[in-house]
Amino acid sequence: MAIDQKTLDELKSMLLKEKEDLEKNLGRIAKPINKEEGDYETSFEELGDDKDDNATEVDQYSQNLSVENSLEKQLQNVLDALEKIDKGTYGKCENCDKDIPLERLQVNPSARVCLDC
Ligand SMILES: [Zn+2]
């Protein structure tokens, strides 16, 4: 791998920071099912029993659900990247197996594929 240890450490701390932020944001709208794997379930908030309350609950829930899905996807990318760092396979394109350029990783440390793919 072309990435030196110091750079790798920097990328890793960026990923850990990102993981923390994502978990914090997810925690507001979802419950962790499996934190290790970044698996969350959107919480359904009970506001009340009348018709308006129920409509608001459903609106809120579907909004949270789409936010939750996108945060969860990001979190899983971050967790995968961290796992790859541990395994020593970090920085390779998942599609063509070429090295992902460092400049790209520094902007987006959880990138899975190179720019061409
Ligand atoms: Zn590629």
Residues whose N, C-alpha, C, O or C-beta is under 5 A from the ligand:
A	BS01	ZN	C93 N95 C96 D97 V113 C114 C117
